Amino acid sequence: MHGMKDIKLKVNEIFYSIQGEGANVGMPAVFVRLSGCNLNCAFCDTKHEEYTEMTIEQIRQKVAEYRCRNIIWTGGEPTLQLTDEIVRRFKGYYNHIETNGTRKIPIRHIDYVSLSPKKVDRDAFDENDIMLVDEIRLPIKVGDIIPKMSHLPTAAYYFLSPIDASQENINYCLEQIKIYPQWRLSVQLHKLLNIK
């Protein structure tokens, strides 16, 4: 039987930067971008298909090169590879995950869940037991309908995020927030500042 040391993850990249979106904007973090996604969104700007296979220990060593205790597991869709047992190996770090919510989240050792759903309906999250998250960041463009709060998991923060920095999409987000004030605006600060 194989142990954890034999498990390899398909890692697209590991880099040190700041969180550019949501409630933790400006927070330094080590991003572990895992390869692969179960969706094919037209507006996706992440080249997550390429990867290097890395063991858990190799990932730990790379993350340890940086003077930071925040890890953001992102993708693609990190729940395609992450398990509770894998995240447990990074105990001592503050583990965040960015997920599209289509799969069960390895919640036991995750400290902060950022849900960015691409489809919202009454039953979208029930089957994945995603009922409580820290923040929801909903990517929208002009004309998108804002979902009913009853169709979303409970969260501390709800953000509308324009899918790009076009003025029309930003304006549309602002209009919707004025109509539905439970939402806040989240722009991709890292893109506006031209940082990774």
C-alpha contacts under 8 A as a table, 3 or more apart, distances in Angstrom:
res1	aa1	res2	aa2	distance
2	H	5	K	7.85
2	H	6	D	6.10
2	H	7	I	7.89
3	G	6	D	5.66
3	G	7	I	7.23
4	M	7	I	5.34
4	M	56	I	7.48
4	M	86	I	7.70
5	K	55	T	6.65
5	K	56	I	6.62
5	K	57	E	7.14
6	D	55	T	6.86
7	I	55	T	5.87
7	I	56	I	6.84
8	K	53	E	5.76
8	K	54	M	5.12
8	K	55	T	4.35
8	K	56	I	6.59
9	L	34	L	7.48
9	L	53	E	5.47
9	L	54	M	5.41
9	L	55	T	6.30
9	L	56	I	7.37
9	L	81	Q	6.81
10	K	34	L	5.96
10	K	35	S	5.56
10	K	51	Y	5.38
10	K	52	T	5.63
10	K	53	E	4.63
10	K	54	M	6.54
11	V	14	I	7.56
11	V	32	V	7.30
11	V	33	R	6.11
11	V	34	L	4.50
11	V	35	S	5.53
11	V	51	Y	4.98
11	V	52	T	5.28
11	V	53	E	6.04
11	V	54	M	6.61
12	N	32	V	7.92
12	N	33	R	5.47
12	N	34	L	5.27
12	N	35	S	5.05
12	N	48	H	5.86
12	N	49	E	7.20
12	N	50	E	5.70
12	N	51	Y	4.21
12	N	52	T	6.33
12	N	75	G	7.97
13	E	31	F	7.88
13	E	32	V	6.25
13	E	33	R	5.30
13	E	34	L	7.16
13	E	51	Y	7.38
14	I	30	V	6.96
14	I	31	F	5.52
14	I	32	V	4.65
14	I	33	R	6.15
14	I	62	K	7.58
14	I	63	V	7.54
15	F	30	V	5.69
15	F	31	F	5.35
15	F	32	V	6.93
16	Y	28	P	7.40
16	Y	29	A	5.89
16	Y	30	V	4.43
16	Y	31	F	6.12
16	Y	66	Y	7.11
17	S	28	P	5.72
17	S	29	A	5.73
17	S	30	V	6.46
17	S	31	F	7.37
17	S	196	K	6.52
18	I	25	V	7.24
18	I	26	G	5.29
18	I	27	M	5.18
18	I	28	P	4.19
18	I	29	A	5.57
18	I	190	H	7.66
19	Q	24	N	6.28
19	Q	25	V	4.93
19	Q	26	G	5.33
19	Q	27	M	5.30
19	Q	28	P	6.30
19	Q	29	A	6.57
19	Q	190	H	7.59
20	G	24	N	7.82
20	G	25	V	4.95
20	G	26	G	6.14
20	G	187	V	7.86
20	G	188	Q	5.47
20	G	189	L	4.74
20	G	190	H	4.78
20	G	191	K	7.88
21	E	24	N	6.83
21	E	25	V	5.01
21	E	186	S	5.87
21	E	187	V	6.27
21	E	188	Q	5.39
21	E	189	L	6.42
21	E	190	H	7.90
22	G	25	V	5.63
22	G	135	E	7.44
22	G	137	R	6.84
22	G	159	F	6.80
22	G	186	S	5.59
23	A	135	E	7.41
23	A	157	Y	7.22
24	N	27	M	5.62
25	V	189	L	7.71
28	P	68	C	7.06
28	P	70	N	7.12
29	A	68	C	6.34
29	A	69	R	7.31
29	A	70	N	4.80
29	A	71	I	5.56
29	A	72	I	6.48
30	V	63	V	6.60
30	V	66	Y	7.46
30	V	68	C	6.96
30	V	69	R	7.94
30	V	70	N	6.13
30	V	71	I	4.85
30	V	72	I	6.15
31	F	71	I	5.87
31	F	72	I	4.78
31	F	73	W	6.16
31	F	74	T	6.94
32	V	71	I	7.04
32	V	72	I	6.09
32	V	73	W	5.03
32	V	74	T	6.11
32	V	75	G	7.90
33	R	48	H	7.58
33	R	73	W	6.10
33	R	74	T	4.73
33	R	75	G	4.70
33	R	76	G	7.27
33	R	78	P	7.56
34	L	48	H	7.17
34	L	51	Y	7.75
34	L	73	W	7.36
34	L	74	T	6.19
34	L	75	G	4.80
34	L	76	G	6.32
34	L	77	E	7.15
34	L	78	P	5.67
34	L	81	Q	7.75
35	S	48	H	4.92
35	S	49	E	5.45
35	S	50	E	6.53
35	S	51	Y	5.90
35	S	75	G	5.96
35	S	76	G	5.69
35	S	77	E	7.46
35	S	78	P	7.62
36	G	48	H	6.01
36	G	49	E	5.57
36	G	75	G	6.95
36	G	76	G	5.06
36	G	77	E	6.26
36	G	78	P	7.88
36	G	80	L	7.53
37	C	40	N	7.43
37	C	48	H	7.88
37	C	75	G	7.22
37	C	76	G	4.52
37	C	77	E	4.72
37	C	78	P	7.86
37	C	80	L	7.35
38	N	76	G	7.99
38	N	77	E	6.90
38	N	80	L	7.90
40	N	44	C	7.61
41	C	44	C	5.36
41	C	118	K	7.93
43	F	163	I	6.83
46	T	75	G	7.79
46	T	76	G	7.24
47	K	50	E	7.28
48	H	51	Y	7.53
48	H	75	G	6.37
48	H	76	G	5.57
49	E	76	G	7.94
54	M	57	E	8.00
54	M	58	Q	5.84
54	M	59	I	6.41
55	T	58	Q	5.13
55	T	59	I	6.37
56	I	59	I	5.17
56	I	60	R	6.17
56	I	86	I	7.36
56	I	89	R	7.74
57	E	60	R	4.92
57	E	61	Q	6.12
58	Q	61	Q	5.12
58	Q	62	K	6.23
59	I	62	K	5.12
59	I	63	V	6.12
60	R	63	V	5.17
60	R	64	A	6.04
60	R	90	F	7.31
61	Q	64	A	5.07
61	Q	65	E	6.65
62	K	65	E	5.46
62	K	66	Y	7.86
63	V	66	Y	6.04
64	A	67	R	7.28
69	R	92	G	7.51
69	R	93	Y	4.81
69	R	94	Y	6.01
70	N	93	Y	5.73
70	N	94	Y	4.79
70	N	95	N	6.17
70	N	96	H	7.44
71	I	93	Y	6.61
71	I	94	Y	6.14
71	I	95	N	5.01
71	I	96	H	5.96
72	I	95	N	6.17
72	I	96	H	4.63
72	I	97	I	5.58
72	I	98	E	7.21
73	W	78	P	6.39
73	W	95	N	7.37
73	W	96	H	6.02
73	W	97	I	4.68
73	W	98	E	6.27
74	T	77	E	6.53
74	T	78	P	5.49
74	T	97	I	6.08
74	T	98	E	5.10
74	T	99	T	7.03
75	G	78	P	5.37
75	G	98	E	7.60
75	G	99	T	7.96
77	E	80	L	6.03
77	E	98	E	7.78
77	E	99	T	5.90
77	E	100	N	6.80
78	P	81	Q	5.79
78	P	82	L	5.94
78	P	97	I	7.60
78	P	98	E	7.47
78	P	99	T	6.68
79	T	82	L	4.98
79	T	83	T	7.32
79	T	99	T	7.12
79	T	103	R	6.50
79	T	104	K	7.11
79	T	105	I	6.19
79	T	106	P	7.35
80	L	103	R	7.76
82	L	86	I	6.24
82	L	87	V	6.95
82	L	106	P	6.86
83	T	86	I	5.23
83	T	87	V	6.36
83	T	106	P	5.31
84	D	87	V	5.27
84	D	88	R	6.04
84	D	106	P	4.80
84	D	107	I	6.93
84	D	108	R	6.11
84	D	109	H	6.25
85	E	88	R	5.06
85	E	89	R	6.77
86	I	89	R	5.47
86	I	90	F	7.49
87	V	90	F	5.42
87	V	91	K	7.19
87	V	95	N	7.79
87	V	106	P	7.76
87	V	109	H	5.95
87	V	110	I	7.12
88	R	91	K	5.32
88	R	109	H	5.74
90	F	93	Y	5.92
90	F	95	N	7.70
91	K	94	Y	7.75
91	K	109	H	7.48
94	Y	110	I	7.75
94	Y	111	D	6.06
94	Y	112	Y	7.92
95	N	109	H	7.41
95	N	110	I	5.19
95	N	111	D	5.21
95	N	112	Y	6.49
96	H	110	I	6.05
96	H	111	D	5.82
96	H	112	Y	4.56
96	H	113	V	5.89
96	H	114	S	7.45
97	I	110	I	7.00
97	I	112	Y	6.41
97	I	113	V	5.20
97	I	114	S	6.05
98	E	113	V	6.40
98	E	114	S	4.83
98	E	115	L	6.01
98	E	116	S	7.13
99	T	102	T	7.92
99	T	113	V	7.70
99	T	114	S	6.42
99	T	115	L	5.17
99	T	116	S	5.99
99	T	117	P	7.69
100	N	103	R	7.88
100	N	115	L	5.74
100	N	116	S	4.81
100	N	117	P	4.65
100	N	118	K	6.53
101	G	104	K	7.31
101	G	105	I	7.70
101	G	115	L	6.03
101	G	116	S	6.95
101	G	117	P	5.86
101	G	125	F	6.72
101	G	128	N	7.61
101	G	130	I	7.10
102	T	117	P	7.83
102	T	124	A	7.51
102	T	125	F	7.05
102	T	128	N	6.93
103	R	128	N	5.55
104	K	128	N	4.62
104	K	129	D	6.51
104	K	130	I	6.96
105	I	128	N	7.67
105	I	130	I	7.37
106	P	109	H	7.02
106	P	110	I	6.83
107	I	110	I	5.06
107	I	111	D	7.83
110	I	113	V	7.14
112	Y	133	V	7.54
112	Y	134	D	5.99
113	V	133	V	5.30
113	V	134	D	5.21
113	V	135	E	6.58
114	S	133	V	6.70
114	S	134	D	6.07
114	S	135	E	4.95
114	S	136	I	5.84
114	S	137	R	7.03
115	L	133	V	6.95
115	L	134	D	7.96
115	L	135	E	6.21
115	L	136	I	4.75
115	L	137	R	6.12
116	S	136	I	5.79
116	S	137	R	4.81
116	S	138	L	5.41
116	S	139	P	7.09
117	P	120	V	6.59
117	P	136	I	7.72
117	P	137	R	7.43
117	P	138	L	6.14
117	P	139	P	7.77
118	K	138	L	7.34
118	K	139	P	7.23
119	K	124	A	7.38
120	V	124	A	5.89
120	V	147	P	6.71
120	V	151	H	6.82
120	V	152	L	7.25
121	D	124	A	5.25
121	D	147	P	7.74
121	D	151	H	5.82
122	R	125	F	7.97
122	R	150	S	7.69
122	R	151	H	4.78
122	R	152	L	7.79
123	D	126	D	5.55
123	D	127	E	7.31
123	D	151	H	7.48
124	A	127	E	7.25
124	A	151	H	7.90
125	F	128	N	5.42
125	F	129	D	6.40
125	F	130	I	5.32
125	F	131	M	7.00
125	F	152	L	7.66
125	F	153	P	7.31
126	D	129	D	5.18
126	D	130	I	6.25
126	D	131	M	7.02
127	E	130	I	7.78
130	I	133	V	7.30
130	I	153	P	6.58
131	M	152	L	7.94
131	M	153	P	4.54
131	M	154	T	6.11
132	L	153	P	5.51
132	L	154	T	4.94
132	L	155	A	5.99
133	V	136	I	7.32
133	V	153	P	6.79
133	V	154	T	6.32
133	V	155	A	4.96
133	V	156	A	7.36
134	D	155	A	5.01
134	D	156	A	5.23
134	D	157	Y	6.57
135	E	155	A	5.24
135	E	156	A	5.74
135	E	157	Y	4.61
135	E	158	Y	5.80
135	E	159	F	7.52
136	I	155	A	6.61
136	I	157	Y	6.32
136	I	158	Y	4.89
136	I	159	F	5.95
137	R	158	Y	6.22
137	R	159	F	4.63
137	R	160	L	5.84
137	R	161	S	6.26
137	R	186	S	7.59
138	L	158	Y	7.86
138	L	159	F	6.09
138	L	160	L	4.97
138	L	161	S	5.69
139	P	160	L	6.15
139	P	161	S	4.65
139	P	162	P	5.61
139	P	163	I	5.37
140	I	144	D	6.01
140	I	160	L	6.73
140	I	161	S	6.03
140	I	162	P	5.12
140	I	163	I	5.64
140	I	169	N	7.56
140	I	173	C	7.43
141	K	144	D	5.79
141	K	162	P	5.86
141	K	163	I	6.05
141	K	169	N	5.20
141	K	172	Y	7.22
141	K	173	C	7.70
142	V	168	E	6.98
142	V	169	N	5.41
142	V	172	Y	5.68
142	V	173	C	7.91
143	G	172	Y	7.91
146	I	176	Q	7.65
147	P	151	H	6.76
147	P	152	L	7.71
148	K	151	H	5.46
148	K	152	L	7.19
149	M	152	L	5.31
149	M	153	P	7.96
150	S	153	P	7.69
155	A	158	Y	6.81
157	Y	183	W	7.64
157	Y	184	R	7.85
158	Y	182	Q	6.91
158	Y	183	W	4.99
158	Y	184	R	6.16
159	F	183	W	5.29
159	F	184	R	4.65
159	F	185	L	5.45
159	F	186	S	5.75
160	L	173	C	6.29
160	L	177	I	7.74
160	L	183	W	6.43
160	L	184	R	6.09
160	L	185	L	5.21
160	L	186	S	5.98
161	S	173	C	7.15
161	S	185	L	6.18
161	S	186	S	4.93
161	S	187	V	5.66
161	S	188	Q	7.75
162	P	165	A	6.72
162	P	169	N	5.51
162	P	170	I	5.67
162	P	173	C	6.47
162	P	186	S	7.65
162	P	187	V	6.55
163	I	169	N	7.34
164	D	169	N	7.08
165	A	169	N	7.11
165	A	170	I	6.67
165	A	187	V	7.63
165	A	188	Q	7.90
165	A	192	L	7.85
166	S	169	N	5.50
166	S	170	I	6.33
167	Q	170	I	5.03
167	Q	171	N	5.92
168	E	171	N	5.07
168	E	172	Y	6.07
169	N	172	Y	5.00
169	N	173	C	6.24
170	I	173	C	5.14
170	I	174	L	6.30
171	N	174	L	5.03
171	N	175	E	6.16
172	Y	175	E	5.07
172	Y	176	Q	6.25
173	C	176	Q	5.16
173	C	177	I	6.18
173	C	185	L	7.01
174	L	177	I	5.11
174	L	178	K	6.33
174	L	185	L	7.08
175	E	178	K	5.26
175	E	179	I	6.50
176	Q	179	I	5.02
176	Q	180	Y	5.90
177	I	180	Y	4.86
177	I	181	P	5.08
177	I	182	Q	7.38
177	I	183	W	5.56
177	I	184	R	6.36
177	I	185	L	7.34
178	K	181	P	5.49
180	Y	183	W	6.18
181	P	184	R	7.22
188	Q	191	K	5.56
188	Q	192	L	6.61
189	L	192	L	5.01
189	L	193	L	6.07
190	H	193	L	5.17
190	H	194	N	5.80
190	H	195	I	5.13
190	H	196	K	6.35
191	K	194	N	4.73
191	K	195	I	6.27
191	K	196	K	7.63
192	L	195	I	8.00
